[in-house]
């Protein structure tokens, strides 16, 4: 399953981890130096939400930012009871 927001299309982006060694000049050293750079990925903060999609209730994977913006219409709470629980 792709790590992509179903509403905004936000996906993972590339970045890097930078290793540094040495002590900062500010704290009495001779300065820090980059010793290695490796690739990494930044993933979006996806949440599984029950929402109304085209008039039907379904689960979608949406970024937290989309939820905060109000792009997601949450599913209404169930008010009906199961048929076996209702007795006349």
Buried (B, 14 or more C-beta within 10 A) or exposed (E): EEEBBBBBEBBEEEEEEEEEEEEEEEEEEEEEEEEEEEEEEEEBEBBEBEBBBEEEEEEBBBBEBBBEEEBBEEBEEEEEEEEEEEEE
